Amino acid sequence: MRSVEKRKNKGLIAIVVILAVCVIGLVVYILMDHGVFQENKTVEQGEVEENNPSEETEEDSGVAISTDNASIQLLFENAHSLSIGPETLIFRDGGYQVSEMSTEEKMTLVASQWASLVEQYSTGTSPNLTTTYYLEEDTLKDIYERTFGPNTYQAVNQITDGLCTTLTYDASAKRYSYSGSSGCGGATVFSVHEDIIDAKKYNDRIEIVSAAFYMDMDTGNLYKDYNKTTVLEANPFDPTNTVENQAEKEAAYDQYIEENKDNLEQYTYTYTLNEDGFYYLDSVERTKS
């Protein structure tokens, strides 16, 4: 009789233990499901944005491009006009918006690309020799549309390089030309030295950032601005570093810009991406004074 009771007691104890284990397991499961026992893990912002795309939009921070990239250098150069001394449009006035420029102004801006392509031929004999200078319209049209976009070119009565050459449109010959003597010169003791310090490619544009300083070659003084209101340094470069070693001079100027760029004027050159897959000049803006 006692043995039967002992077996019943052992059976009840076993059932109680099993129920207790089940209850404990259930509690642990509930707590873990609510994160109480989960591992302490930091969630990165990128993961949050990826999991909640409707709440956050990833900013286009751009992709860095080497400042020595040949295409970047070309875009940078093509945004400048010919000038004796610092360009007034950029360095005096702070830049330009292509959308606000007239066709004639755009033609002058791209003279830095077409001026060296002007051809010439002579007729007659000395002293009655006549020289004609000309630029084929197709050449100008190609330069203009590579800079400002497809289907933007339209013929104008005259084009000028902004210095001393003016060519008149000849509709029958499909060229711009001028007959007479050519050549002009000029010099200035005031110059600007500019170098690219950053370049980035975004989804819809390329931005090229430069820094610049100004120099009075009579005194050797460096200035921060076109109007010479702020002196950066007094004659910091070797005065014996003459035109014979121009490469050394340019290297010294570029090094100065790199070392002092945070204290110099900065300009942003913007080229926008067109639907044809190419970048076209949009604006130049002084973005740091």
C-alpha positions in Angstrom: 0.0 0.0 0.0 2.8 2.4 0.9 4.7 1.5 -2.3 1.7 2.5 -4.3 1.4 5.9 -2.5 5.1 6.5 -3.1 4.8 5.9 -6.8 1.8 8.3 -6.9 3.8 11.0 -5.0 6.8 10.6 -7.4 4.4 10.9 -10.4 2.9 14.2 -9.0 6.4 15.6 -8.4 7.4 14.8 -11.9 4.3 16.5 -13.4 5.0 19.6 -11.2 8.6 19.8 -12.4 7.6 19.4 -16.0 5.0 22.1 -15.7 7.5 24.4 -14.0 10.0 23.9 -16.7 7.4 24.7 -19.4 6.4 27.9 -17.5 10.0 29.0 -17.2 10.6 28.3 -20.8 7.6 30.2 -21.9 8.6 33.2 -19.8 12.2 33.2 -21.2 10.7 33.0 -24.8 8.5 36.0 -24.2 11.3 38.0 -22.7 13.6 37.2 -25.6 10.9 38.0 -28.1 10.7 41.5 -26.5 14.4 42.1 -26.7 15.3 41.8 -23.0 17.9 39.1 -23.5 19.0 40.1 -27.0 22.6 41.0 -27.8 23.5 44.7 -27.4 24.0 45.7 -31.1 24.3 49.2 -32.5 22.2 49.6 -35.7 24.0 51.7 -38.4 22.2 54.6 -39.9 22.5 53.0 -43.4 20.6 49.9 -42.2 17.8 52.1 -40.8 17.4 54.0 -44.1 17.5 50.8 -46.0 14.8 49.3 -43.9 12.7 52.5 -44.0 13.1 53.9 -47.5 9.9 55.9 -47.3 11.1 57.8 -44.2 14.7 58.7 -45.3 16.2 59.7 -48.7 19.9 59.1 -49.1 21.7 62.4 -49.9 23.8 62.5 -53.0 27.2 63.3 -51.5 29.1 62.9 -54.7 32.0 60.8 -55.8 35.5 62.3 -55.7 37.4 62.7 -58.9 41.2 63.2 -59.2 42.0 66.9 -59.8 44.6 65.6 -62.3 41.9 63.9 -64.4 42.3 65.1 -68.0 38.6 65.5 -68.6 38.3 67.6 -65.4 41.2 69.8 -66.4 39.6 70.3 -69.8 36.2 71.3 -68.4 37.9 73.7 -66.0 39.9 75.4 -68.8 36.9 75.7 -71.1 35.0 77.7 -68.5 37.6 80.5 -68.9 37.7 83.3 -71.5 40.8 84.9 -73.0 42.0 87.8 -70.9 45.0 90.0 -70.3 45.2 89.9 -66.5 42.5 88.4 -64.3 39.1 87.8 -66.0 36.7 90.4 -64.9 33.6 88.2 -65.3 34.9 85.6 -62.9 37.4 87.3 -60.6 36.0 90.8 -60.4 32.3 90.0 -60.7 32.3 86.6 -58.9 31.3 84.4 -61.7 28.5 83.9 -64.2 25.3 82.0 -65.0 25.2 80.6 -68.6 21.4 81.0 -68.6 21.8 84.7 -68.2 24.4 85.2 -71.0 23.6 86.4 -74.5 24.7 84.4 -77.5 27.4 87.0 -78.2 28.7 86.7 -74.7 28.9 82.9 -75.0 30.8 83.2 -78.3 33.3 85.4 -76.5 33.6 82.9 -73.6 34.4 80.0 -76.0 37.0 82.1 -77.8 39.6 80.4 -75.6 38.7 77.3 -77.6 38.3 78.7 -81.1 40.9 81.5 -81.3 43.8 79.1 -82.0 41.8 77.5 -84.8 41.5 80.7 -86.9 43.1 80.1 -90.3 44.5 82.5 -92.9 45.3 82.9 -96.5 46.9 85.7 -98.5 46.2 87.2 -101.9 48.2 89.6 -104.0 51.8 90.5 -103.7 53.7 92.9 -101.5 53.1 95.8 -100.9 49.5 95.0 -101.9 49.2 91.8 -100.0 45.9 91.1 -98.4 45.5 88.5 -95.6 42.2 87.0 -94.7 41.6 85.3 -91.4 38.7 83.0 -91.1 37.0 80.4 -88.9 34.7 77.7 -90.4 31.2 77.9 -89.1 31.1 74.1 -88.5 34.2 74.4 -86.3 32.6 77.1 -84.2 29.3 75.3 -84.0 31.0 72.1 -82.7 32.9 74.1 -80.0 29.8 76.0 -79.0 27.5 72.9 -78.7 30.2 70.9 -76.9 30.2 73.6 -74.3 26.6 74.6 -74.0 24.6 71.6 -75.3 23.1 70.2 -78.5 21.1 72.5 -80.8 22.2 75.6 -78.9 24.2 77.2 -81.7 22.9 80.0 -83.8 24.8 82.2 -86.2 25.5 85.8 -85.1 26.7 88.8 -87.2 30.1 89.0 -85.5 32.3 87.1 -83.0 35.2 88.4 -81.0 37.8 86.9 -78.9 37.4 89.7 -76.3 40.9 91.0 -77.0 41.6 92.3 -80.6 40.1 89.9 -83.1 36.6 90.3 -84.5 35.3 88.1 -87.3 32.2 88.8 -89.4 29.8 86.1 -90.5 29.8 85.3 -94.2 26.6 83.3 -94.8 27.5 82.3 -98.4 30.8 80.8 -97.3 29.6 79.5 -94.0 32.5 81.0 -92.1 33.5 84.0 -90.0 36.2 86.1 -91.5 38.2 89.3 -91.5 40.6 90.8 -94.0 43.5 93.0 -93.1 46.4 93.0 -90.6 46.1 90.9 -87.5 47.9 90.7 -84.2 47.7 92.6 -81.0 49.4 92.4 -77.7 49.3 93.5 -74.2 50.8 92.9 -70.9 49.8 93.5 -67.3 51.7 93.5 -64.0 48.5 92.2 -62.2 47.8 88.5 -62.6 45.7 85.7 -61.0 46.9 82.2 -60.2 44.2 79.5 -59.9 44.4 75.8 -59.4 41.8 73.0 -58.9 41.6 71.8 -55.3 38.6 69.5 -55.5 36.3 67.8 -58.0 33.2 65.6 -57.5 30.7 63.8 -59.7 27.1 63.9 -58.5 24.0 62.2 -60.0 23.2 65.3 -62.2 26.3 67.3 -62.3 30.1 67.7 -61.9 31.4 70.4 -59.6 35.0 71.6 -59.8 36.4 73.7 -57.0 39.4 76.0 -57.4 41.3 78.4 -55.2 43.1 81.5 -56.4 45.4 84.3 -55.4 46.4 87.6 -57.1 49.9 89.0 -57.6 51.3 92.4 -58.4 54.4 91.5 -60.3 55.9 95.0 -59.8 56.0 94.5 -56.0 55.7 90.7 -55.8 52.9 91.1 -53.2 50.1 88.6 -53.1 46.5 89.6 -52.7 43.4 87.8 -51.6 41.0 89.6 -54.0 40.8 91.3 -57.4 40.5 94.8 -55.8 43.7 94.3 -53.8 42.0 95.1 -50.5 43.7 92.3 -48.6 47.4 91.5 -48.7 48.2 87.8 -48.2 52.0 88.1 -48.2 54.7 90.5 -49.3 56.9 89.2 -52.1 57.0 85.5 -51.0 58.4 84.1 -54.2 62.0 84.2 -55.4 62.4 87.3 -57.7 65.1 85.5 -59.7 62.6 82.8 -60.7 62.0 84.3 -64.2 60.1 83.3 -67.3 63.0 81.0 -68.3 61.9 78.5 -65.6 58.1 79.0 -66.0 57.4 75.4 -64.9 59.2 76.0 -61.5 57.2 79.2 -61.0 53.9 77.4 -61.7 54.8 74.6 -59.4 55.6 77.1 -56.6 52.2 78.9 -57.2 50.3 75.6 -57.1 52.1 74.6 -53.9 51.2 77.9 -52.3 47.5 77.4 -53.3 47.5 73.9 -51.8 49.0 75.0 -48.5 46.8 78.1 -48.2 43.6 77.1 -49.9 41.4 77.6 -46.8 42.4 81.2 -46.7 42.0 82.0 -50.4 39.0 82.8 -52.6 37.3 79.6 -53.9 35.3 79.2 -57.1 32.9 76.4 -58.1 32.6 75.4 -61.7 29.4 73.5 -62.4 28.7 71.3 -65.4 25.2 69.7 -65.6 24.4 66.3 -67.0 22.2 66.4 -70.1 19.8 63.7 -71.2 22.4 62.8 -74.0 24.8 61.7 -71.3 27.3 64.6 -71.6 28.1 67.4 -69.3 27.6 71.1 -70.3 28.7 74.3 -68.7 26.1 75.8 -66.3 27.8 78.3 -64.0 30.9 79.6 -62.2 30.4 81.0 -58.7 32.7 82.5 -56.1 31.8 80.2 -53.2 34.3 81.4 -50.6 35.7 84.9 -50.2 
